Amino acid sequence: MNADIRYKTVSKIAGPLLFVEKVDNIGYNEMVEITLGNGEVRQGQVLDTMKGTAIVQIFGATTGLDTANTTVRFRGDIARIAVSDEMIGRVFNGLGEPLDGMSPIVSNEKIEIVGNAINPYSREEPSEFIETGISTIDGMNTLVRGQKLPIFSGSGLPHNKLAAQIARQAKVLSSSEGFSIIFGAMGITSEEANFFIDEFRKTGALMRSVLFLNLASSPSMERIILPRVALTAAEYLAYEREMHVLVILTDLTNYAEALREISAAREEVPGRRGYPGYMYTDLSTIYERAGKIRGKNGSITQLPILSMPSDDMTHPIPDLTGYITEGQIFVSRELHRKGIYPPINVLPSLSRLMNQGIGKGRTREDHRGVADQLYSAYGRGTDLKSLSAIVGTEALGKEDRQYLDFANLFEDKFVNQGFNEDRTIEKTLDIGWDALSTLPEREMKRVKREFIDRYGKWGK
């Protein structure tokens, strides 16, 4: 196709979409140059082609566009970003353009942003423990290198604060590879953007991080592009530079809302709650770009964060995410109201790959048993909280009251920790043993006898 041909056949502008008639030989995802009547140039991308009509999504505002004076040139190439080691320590927008006042990345290496999911045959099983310094994650919902473990939160809850803390503290203990953070934020306010930039700079985390920030005032199309740009940078650092990369994406709900907006502009038949029927497939193209590739030292671990609308776990976004990812971490509104930080409820939380990253030589030999015992005791204590609210504490037996006290102690000492408190896994497990020691030793039915004798606090 001749990339010099300019089309003046724009028939319709709907939201961030441009409909161009009488085109042929146009490629899916092809980049487009859009020239306004006043000479201003904007970029776009082919979203779909059908019967001689190209649907173009515009990167930027649509103000000033009209059907009479707008011209379109199809460039014959797809979206790429320049990548190099110099990206580390920089701040970009959702299109990979600098936000920090420095020059754009200059590199001979330009990679397509529409990456592919890792071939299952080439995948290596995740196995190494990532220490986040947060007890509820490290101790009971362990993050493993190469895993995708989403954080399910709600509006008004401190998931952004939690994301910043994880970005600052995360480390792979048993690895000699370099460690880097790719942080992508979609649809955030200017205040939140300033918080992330200041927090990363103040703590020194920016020295090993690449930030991609998309503001709420920016075009919704940028929210669609951002995770793909971020993951392309992650793949370069992981598989070309052999680094371990932790990708934190917040908030996937804003991404899905942008997807719904584009779908509505295309006049597609809506699926559940107005979201497009292909949202499952679309989300999988993001999540499945995490993992370890056999024969390569680098890896990508994902911590996507999404705020559940109305705290509804059955909402399409968390529901579909749960099918694709390997567990979930729940941020609890009830614990947040109690003033507990981070307000992570361990009972509905789950890391499906936890067993592959813990134990002797990785964390500590008593890890699995302690986690199981804490789950069991806290679950019973939580049930007794509900019962005592009805019948009163006085109606409970002595042992039940011990479990009730344990649940409160567990929340105050194990779950609750400071924003700047970076706990080692040994510290986390020791706090767990301290909490369990308030219960009778005979109740330790999920921990091996040898570990009770070695780490238990009874009679010491």
Order of alpha helices (4+ residues) and beta strands (2+ residues): beta-beta-beta-beta-beta-beta-beta-beta-beta-beta-beta-beta-alpha-beta-beta-alpha-beta-beta-alpha-beta-alpha-beta-alpha-alpha-beta-beta-alpha-beta-alpha-beta-alpha-alpha-alpha-alpha
